[in-house]
Amino acid sequence: MVTIEKPWYSVGISPKQDDIIASRNIYPFIETLVNNTMEIAYKTKVGYAHLKVRDLQRSIDFYTRFLGLDVTEVVGNHYAFLTAGTYDHEIALQNVGPDAPQPPSRGTGLYHVAFEVPDKRSFALAYSALHEAGIPVVAVDHYISWAMYFDDPDGNGLEIYWDTRTQPRGRQLWYGDNAPRENESILAALGE
């Protein structure tokens, strides 16, 4: 369900007709006002994330090295498109230049882009690679997933996670619970 801010649009009434509603339109108009919801007639899915960066090549190197993405297209020194293999691209990078300001950390906007790995070992390999490169990582057990949070070179928030809902102690719902995930417990998966 999608909430419609101005429900008269959903029944074909333009703002100029607000005060004069034809009798044939009054019932759907009132029903929409009461429910203030409407079924959406189409489906969407997330296509890709478009991120602004200060140095395009540095970002390409980062995303290919630490997230395993492949470059599908580079447009001059302006844009790069990268994929995990599912689509033409899941990440678009836009070079905005070295002097671009950093967005405020407590402001609105994108918090992070999440990348799923298929298993615990892949999670541990990614964690190890980031850790060895000196990239600060915060690892968390959300009880529905193990997650690690870090920033790309431009401060864009990223997450790599392993979905644990089908694991023996995995939960189906998050409930807002978090616990720190210690290095030893993550790296132990490399020996399994």
C-alpha positions in Angstrom: 0.0 0.0 0.0 1.1 3.5 -0.8 -0.1 6.5 1.1 -1.4 9.2 -1.2 -0.9 12.7 0.1 -3.6 14.3 -2.0 -6.2 11.5 -2.6 -8.3 13.4 -5.1 -5.6 12.7 -7.7 -6.3 9.0 -7.3 -9.9 9.4 -8.5 -9.0 11.7 -11.4 -10.0 15.0 -9.8 -7.5 17.8 -10.5 -6.8 20.5 -7.8 -9.0 23.0 -9.8 -12.0 20.8 -9.2 -11.5 20.5 -5.4 -14.6 22.4 -4.4 -17.0 21.0 -7.0 -17.0 17.2 -7.0 -19.4 15.6 -9.5 -21.8 13.2 -7.7 -20.4 10.3 -9.7 -17.0 10.9 -8.1 -18.0 11.6 -4.5 -18.1 8.0 -3.2 -14.5 7.0 -4.4 -13.3 10.4 -3.2 -14.7 9.9 0.3 -13.5 6.3 0.4 -10.0 7.4 -0.6 -10.1 10.2 2.0 -11.1 7.8 4.8 -8.6 5.1 3.8 -6.0 7.5 2.6 -4.4 4.5 0.8 -4.4 3.1 -2.7 -3.1 -0.1 -4.3 -0.2 0.7 -6.5 -0.7 -0.6 -10.1 2.9 -1.4 -10.8 5.9 -3.1 -9.1 9.3 -1.8 -8.6 12.7 -3.1 -7.6 15.9 -1.4 -6.6 18.0 -1.1 -9.8 21.2 0.6 -8.7 22.8 3.1 -6.4 24.4 6.2 -7.9 27.2 7.5 -5.7 29.2 10.8 -5.9 32.9 10.4 -5.5 35.9 12.8 -5.5 38.4 10.5 -7.5 36.8 8.2 -10.0 39.8 5.8 -10.5 40.4 5.5 -6.7 36.7 4.6 -6.3 36.8 2.1 -9.2 39.9 0.5 -7.6 38.1 0.3 -4.2 34.9 -1.2 -5.4 36.6 -3.8 -7.6 39.1 -4.8 -4.9 36.9 -4.9 -1.8 33.4 -5.6 -3.2 34.4 -7.7 -6.1 32.5 -5.6 -8.6 33.4 -5.6 -12.3 33.5 -2.5 -14.4 30.9 -2.5 -17.3 31.5 1.0 -18.6 33.6 4.1 -17.9 32.6 7.5 -19.5 35.7 9.6 -19.5 36.6 10.8 -16.1 33.0 11.4 -15.3 31.1 8.2 -14.7 31.8 4.5 -14.0 29.3 1.6 -13.9 30.0 -1.5 -11.9 28.2 -4.8 -11.5 28.2 -7.9 -9.4 27.1 -9.8 -12.5 23.4 -9.7 -12.0 22.6 -6.5 -14.0 24.4 -4.1 -16.3 25.3 -2.2 -13.2 24.3 -2.1 -9.5 26.6 0.9 -8.7 27.1 4.1 -10.7 30.0 6.3 -9.7 30.0 10.0 -10.6 33.1 12.0 -10.3 32.3 15.4 -8.7 35.9 16.5 -8.2 38.5 16.6 -5.4 37.0 19.7 -3.7 33.5 18.4 -3.3 32.2 18.9 0.3 31.5 16.0 2.6 27.8 15.6 3.5 27.1 16.1 7.2 27.2 12.7 9.0 24.1 13.5 11.0 22.1 14.9 8.1 19.5 13.2 5.9 20.5 11.2 2.9 21.7 7.8 2.1 23.0 5.9 5.1 24.7 3.0 3.3 24.5 0.6 0.4 24.5 -3.1 1.5 26.1 -6.0 -0.3 25.2 -9.5 0.5 27.7 -12.4 0.6 26.5 -16.0 0.3 28.1 -17.5 3.4 30.1 -17.1 6.6 33.4 -17.8 5.0 32.8 -15.1 2.3 31.9 -12.7 5.1 35.2 -13.5 6.9 37.2 -13.1 3.7 35.7 -9.7 3.1 36.3 -8.7 6.7 39.9 -9.9 6.6 40.6 -8.0 3.3 39.2 -4.7 4.7 41.0 -5.2 8.1 44.3 -5.9 6.4 44.0 -2.8 4.2 43.6 -0.7 7.3 40.0 0.2 6.6 38.0 0.8 9.8 35.2 -1.7 10.1 32.5 -2.1 12.7 31.1 -5.7 12.8 27.6 -6.3 14.3 25.4 -9.3 14.8 21.8 -8.3 14.0 20.5 -11.8 14.8 19.1 -11.9 11.3 22.5 -11.2 9.8 26.1 -10.6 10.5 27.0 -7.1 9.2 30.1 -5.0 8.8 30.0 -1.3 8.2 32.7 0.8 6.6 33.1 3.8 4.4 34.5 4.1 0.8 37.3 6.6 0.3 34.7 9.4 -0.1 32.8 8.6 3.1 29.9 6.8 1.4 28.6 4.3 3.9 28.8 0.6 2.9 27.7 -2.7 4.4 28.6 -6.3 3.7 26.3 -8.8 5.3 25.6 -12.5 5.6 21.9 -13.4 6.0 21.7 -15.7 9.0 18.0 -16.2 9.2 18.2 -19.8 8.0 21.0 -20.7 10.4 20.3 -22.6 13.7 20.2 -19.6 15.9 19.1 -17.1 13.3 15.9 -15.1 13.8 13.3 -14.3 11.2 12.8 -10.7 12.5 15.4 -8.1 13.6 13.5 -6.5 16.6 16.2 -3.8 16.6 18.6 -6.0 18.5 22.4 -5.7 17.9 25.5 -7.2 19.4 29.1 -6.6 18.6 30.7 -9.3 16.5 34.3 -9.9 17.6 37.2 -10.4 15.3 38.0 -13.9 16.5 34.4 -15.1 15.9 34.5 -13.7 12.4 38.0 -14.9 11.4 37.3 -18.4 12.9 35.1 -19.0 9.8 38.3 -19.0 7.7 39.4 -22.2 9.4 36.0 -24.0 9.0 
